[in-house]
Amino acid sequence: MSMTSFNWTIAVPEIVLALSGIVILVAGVLQRKGEGFFSSAMLSIAAFAVCGFLVLLSPTGEGYAGTFVNDGFARFMKMLILAGALTAVVLTFSYRTRDKTTLPFETPVLMLFSTLGAMIMASSANLMTLFVGLELSSLSIYILCAMERDSVLSSEAGLKYFVLGSLASGLLLYGISLVYGYAGTMEYTGLVAAIRASGNLPMGLIVGIVFIVTGLCFKLSAVPFHMWTPDVYQGAPTPVTAYMAGAPKFAAFALFLRVMAGPFGTVAPRWQILIETVSVLSMVYGAFAAIPQGNIKRLMAYSSIGHMGYAMMGLAAASLAGVQATLIYLAAYFVMNAGVFACITAMRRKGREVVSISDLAGLGRTDPAMAAVLALFMFSMVGAPPLAGFFGKFLVFAAAWQSGLYVLVVIGALSSIVGAYYYLRIVKVMYFDSPAEELDRPAPSLLFVSGSMGLATALFVAGMGPLMAWAHQAALALGG
């Protein structure tokens, strides 16, 4: 193997992050029990910041014998993944378990290793690199979900996610084996050549693609592979739920876009109807299933199912504009979703976490600032202009319309109208219901996250120009 084909420099951010994780883990072990969390969290944040700087400076190219690629698309997705991970670690500072102690020091370290796997997924150029990155990310999350050992809900969440995640990984691996068996290669560039040379696609290869889509849909919590999402979102510690709703989903979408627009892009008509179906089911189910929810974390679980359906509209469009629109949608989803979870983490009364929507009653009078920020995020989730959510939905709807997916756009619009009910219900509870007992004053870290995400949501239009240009370059690098 030549040094050119090895080209280890393109993976410097991942190497630095991996070494940082090992150092932080050892440092945490050497400290006394219960005292290592703060230093682990701070060092993890520093590692994410340094890694983000290295990502922006990393060279474009392929390496590791064609299994790892770094391009504009990988850089865009890695920055989004790192932003989601960093925000989730910041939320852990103010979180307290049932016995009012901090989370174990391993929590930010596991988030770091999960983020490492997510970054590998974004740069995968080979189906095995895809699987290795996915499993590294998933194994860490299984442990994170069950991190509150004294909580039955947390243990249940970890077990459910582990069992169902293992099933999804098996389906994905089976799909990879079928694709390899019929195409003779696992490299994306080789798959493109094999598919173009095959003329009529073998049925086994088509079945392999379906299994790969199934495995990735599970990671996105897209219908009908969503069954784990509500229970896991509710049972996991809130900062872990915030992490799961961000970085891993961005990584799964990075894989979806890279695989479907890359090696399987030449046969888009074969899989387009499958993505359209999953998108429709996710939007409709997410909209209607969220209506009766009284737990805000479960509501956000169904909300995430619906949002993944909207984002998949851009993928279903199978065009450059569709890929670009999906990237913008994910960026908008990040700022409003991170802000919502900062507000949920701040929902405490006498030191104990409360997660019922009814606990927000009268918040507009007891804590006007928090109520205003949370209302801003809810309106953005609906897609009200000129907030971040509006631009994300507008672009994916436009891309789908340009590709002739008129029915998909109509169903998406109707689902948005239904979804407006449960988002605006939270606003109604905060401003029109009789005040409940006052919530505790939020910690500074939560005020910082909710405030900064609120500004980003409200002023999203100000950054649309540079963000659109960056997303366009990323889509071009992908060959969208």
N, C-alpha and C positions, 0 to 999 in steps of 0.2 A: 504494500500500500504506500503510495507516494505521499509526501507531506502536503501536496496540493489537495489530494482527495481527503486527507485527514482534516486540515484546516481548523484546528481546535480553537482559534481565536474568535470564531463567530459565536461560540458558546461561553464566552467569558462571563456574562451576567449570570448564567445558570451555575457555572463553576463557583463563582464568588458566593452566590446564595447558598449553595450546598455546603461549602466550607463554613460559612457563617452559622448555618443551622447546627452543625456539629460542635462548633466552639460554644455557641449559646447553650446547647444542651449540656455540655460538660460543665460549663460555669454554673448552671442551675443546680446540677447534681451536687456540686461541691459546697453549695450554700446550705444553711440550716433549713429544716423543713418549715414551709410556710413563709419563707423570706425571699424566695427567688423570683417571685412573679414579676415584680416591678422592673427589675433589671433585665429579665428575659424579654418583657414587652418592649422596653426602650431599645434594647439591642436589636430586636426584630424590626422595629420601625426604622432604625438606622440602616439595617441591612436592606430593607425594601427601598429606601431612598437612594442608597448607593447603587443598588441593582438597576433602578429606574434610570439613573444617570448613565450607567454603562450601556443600557439598552439603546438609549438615544445615540450613543457614540459607536455602537457596534457596527462592524462592516457588513455589507451585503454579500451574500454568497452561499454556497453549499459546503458541507463538511461531513466528516465522519463517514466517508465512503457513500455519500448520497443519502444518508438517513436523516440529516438535520439541515434545515434551510433557515436562513435569516434574510428577510426582505421587508418591504414596507408594511405588508399585511401583518407579519409576525410582530413587528415593532409596535404597531397600533394596538393589537390585541394584548401584548405583554404589558403595555402601559396601563391599559384598562384593568387587566388582572391585578397588577401591583397596586393600583389605586383602590380597588375593592378590598384587597387583603390588608393594606395599611389602615383603611378606615375601620375595618372589623377589629383590628388589634387595638386601635384607639378606644373603641367602645368597651373593650374588656377592662379598662382601668376602673370604671365606676361600677362594674357589675359585681354583685355579691350573691353568693349561693344561699341556700336556705338557712344555713347556720351563720350567715353574715360574714363569711370569709371570702377571700379572693379565689378565683379559679386557680388550679394547679399551675406551676410555672411551665409545664409542658404545653399548655394551651397555645401561646403564641408561637412556640417552636413547631408544633404540629401544623398550625396555619402556614408557617414558613415552608415546610416540606410539601404541604399540599399545593402551595403556590408554585413551588419548583416544578412539580408534576404538571401543573396547568401551563407553565411557560414552555415546557418540553412539548406538550400537546400543540401549542400554537406554532411551534417550529418543526413539527413532524413532516418528514418527506418520505416516510416509509410506514407501512401499516403496523409494523412491530414497534416502531418508535411511538406511534399513536397509542398502542396498547400499554406500553411501559409507562408513559406519562400519565395516562388515564388511571392506571392502577396505583401509582405513587400518590396521585391526588386523592383518589377515593379511599384508600386504606387509612390515610390520615383523618379524613372526615368521619369514617366509621367510629374512630376513637373519640374524636371531638364531640360527636353527638351524645355519647355516653359519659361525658366528662364529669357531670354531677352524679357521683356514685350513690349518693343517698336519695336521689330522686327516682321514683319508679318510672315517671314519664320519660326521663332522660335515658334510663337503661332500656326502656322499650323502644325509644327512638333509635338508639344505636343498634339494637338487635334487628329491628325491622329494616333499617337501611342496609345493614350488612347482608342479611339474607337475600333481599330483593336486588341489591347491588351486585351480589355474586352471580345471581341468575342473569342479570343484564350483561355482566362481563363475559359469562359463558356464551351467550348469544352473539355478542360482538366478536369473540374469538372464533366461534364457528363460522361466522360470516367471512372473517379474514381468511380462514383456512380454505373456504370455498373459492374466494376470489383468487387466492394464490394457486389453488389446484387447477383452475381453468385458465388463468392468465399467465402462470409460470413466473410471476414476479410479485414483489410486495412494494417496490418503489413506485411512487406516483408517476414519475416520468415514463417508467416502463409500462405501467398500466395504460397510460394514454396510447402508447404505441401498439400495445397488444389489442386494445379495444378497436382502434382504427383498422388494424390489420385483419380483424376477425370477420368483418362483414356482418353476418347475422350473429348476434350475441348468443352464446350458449345459455341454456336455461339455468344451469348451475351458477353461472356468473351473476345472473339477475337475482337469483335467490340469495346469493352471497351479499349483494348490495342491499337487499331488503333486511337481512339480519344486521348488517352494519348500521343501517338507519335505525333499526329497533334499539340497538344498544346505545346509540347516541341520543335517541329520543328519551330514553330513561334518564340519562344524566341531565337533560333539559327539563324533566318532569312534564313532558308533553303527553297529552291524551293519545292513546289509552295506556300509557306507561307512567301514569302520574300517581299511582295508588299509595306510594310511600310518602308523598309530599306533605299532606296536612298533619299527619301524626308526628313526622320527624320535625317539621317546623315548630309545632307546638311543644314537643318534648325537649328539644335541644336547648341549651342555654342561649339566651337572646343574641349575644355577640356571635355565637357559632351559627345561628340561623341567619344573621346578617351576612356572615361570610359565605354561607352556602347559597344565598340568594344572589351573590355577586360573582366572585372570582371563578368558581367552578362552572357556572353557567356560561360565562364569557369564554372560558376555555373550550367547553363543549361546542359552543357556536363557532369558535375558531376552527375546530375539527370539522364540523359540519360544512362550513363554507370552503375550507381547503380541500376536503375530500370530494364534495359534490360538485363544486365549481371547477375543480382541478382534474383529477383522473377520470371522474365520471361525468364531467361537463359535456363531453361529446355525445353522451346518450341521455341528455336532459329530458327529452320527451318520454323516456321510459320511467323515470322516477318523479317527474314533475307532479303527476296526479297523486302520488303517494304523499308528497310533502303538502300539497294542497289539502288533502283529506285530514292529515294530522293538524294542520294549521286551523282548519274550520272547527274540528272537534275540540281543540284546545281553547279557542276563543269562546265558543258557545258554552262549553262545560264550565270553564273558569268564570264566566259571567253569571250563570244561573246558580252554580253550586256555592258561590260566595254570599248569596243573598241571605240565607238563614243563619249565617255564622254570628256567634256572639263573642267569640274569642278573636282578638285582633291579629294574633299570630297565625291562626288558621285562615282568617280572611286574607292575610298577605300571601299565604300559601296558594290559595285559589287565584289570587290576583297574579301571582308569578306564572301560574299555568296559562292564564289568559294572555299575559304579556309575551310569553314565549311563542304563543300562537301568532300574535301580531308580528313579531320579529321574523317568524318563518315565512311571512308573506313575501318578504324581500328575497329569500332563498327560492321560494316557489316561482318567482318571476324569472329566474335563471338568466339574469342579464347583469351587465356592469352596473346599471342604475340600481338594480335590486340588491347587489352586494353592498354598494355604497350606502343605500338607505338602511340596510340592516345594521351596519356599523354605527351610523348616526343614532339609530334607535337604541342600540345597546349603551351608547354613551349617555343618552338622555335617561334611560332606565337606571343607570348607575347612580346619577346624582339624586334622583327623586327617591329611589329605593333605599339608598344609604341614609338619607335624611329621615325617612319614615322609621327606620329601625333605630336611629338615634333617639327619636321621640318615644318609641316603644320601650327602649332600655331605660329611659328616664321615668317611666310610669312606675313609681314606687310610693307606697303609703306606709309611714312608720317603719321604713327600712325594708319592707317586704314587697316583692314584685307583684304587680297587678296587671292582668292582661285582658280583662273584659272591656268591651267597647263601652259598657255602661259606666265604667270607672272614669271615663272622660267627660261625664255629664257636667255641664256648667264650666268647663275649663276656660271658656272665653272670658269668664268673670274672675275665676280664681288665679289663672295664669295666662293673661292675654297674649304674651309673647309666644309661648309654646303653642297655644291654640292657633295663632295666626300662621306660624310656620307649618304646622301639621295640616291646616286647611289649604295652604299653598301647595303642599305635596299632593293632597287629595285632588285638587283641581287639575294639577299637572297629570296625575294618573288618568283622569278622565280624558284629557287631551284638549283642555281649554287653552285658547291662544291668549297671550303669546308665550306660554310657559314651555318648558323643555319637552314635555310629553306631546304637545301639539305638533312640533316639528318632526319628532320621531314617527308618529302615526301618519302625518301628511306625506312624508317621503316614502314610507313602505306602501301606502295606499296608491300613491302616484306610480310607483314602479310596477305594482301589480296591474294597475289599469293600463299602463303602456304595453304590458305583455299580453293584454287581452283577457286577463283573469277577472272579468267583470263580476261574476257571481261571488268570488272570493272577497272582493272589495265591498259588495253590498252586505254580505254576512258580517264582515269586519265592522262596518259602520253600525249595523244593528246591535252587534255584541257590545260596542262601545256605549250605545245608548242604555242598554241593560246594565252594564257595569257602572254607569254613572250613579245608579241608585245606591249601591252599597258604599261607594266613595263619599257621596254627598250625605248619606245617612250619618257618617262620622261627624261631618261638619254640623249637621242639624243637632246631634247629641251635644256637641261642645258649646253651641251658641244658644240653643233654644230649650234644652232640658233643664230641670231644676238642678242646681249645683250639688254634686256629691261631695264627700269629704275631701278636703284639699290634698293634692299630691305633694310629695316632698320636693324641695328645690333641686333642680337638676345639677349634676356635677359639671365643673368647667369644661371637661373633655366633651361631654354631651352637648353643651351649649355651643362649643366650637364646631362640632361636626354638623349639628342641625342648622346652625347659622350659616356656615360656609356652603352647605348643600342647598340651603334655601336661596342664597344669593345666586348660586350657579343655576338653579332651576328658573329663577325669575329673570336672570340676565343671559339665559342660554342663547338668545338671538344675537347678543353682542359677539359671541365667539363662533357663530355659525360659519362665517367666511373661512377662517383658518381650519376649522374642524371639517368642513366640506372638502376643502382642498386636500387635507391629510387623508380623509377617508377615500377620496377619489384615487390618490396615489396608491393607497393600500389595495383597493379593488383592482387597479391595473396590475399591481405586482402579483395578484392572485390569478390573473388571467380571466377575471370576471367578465 
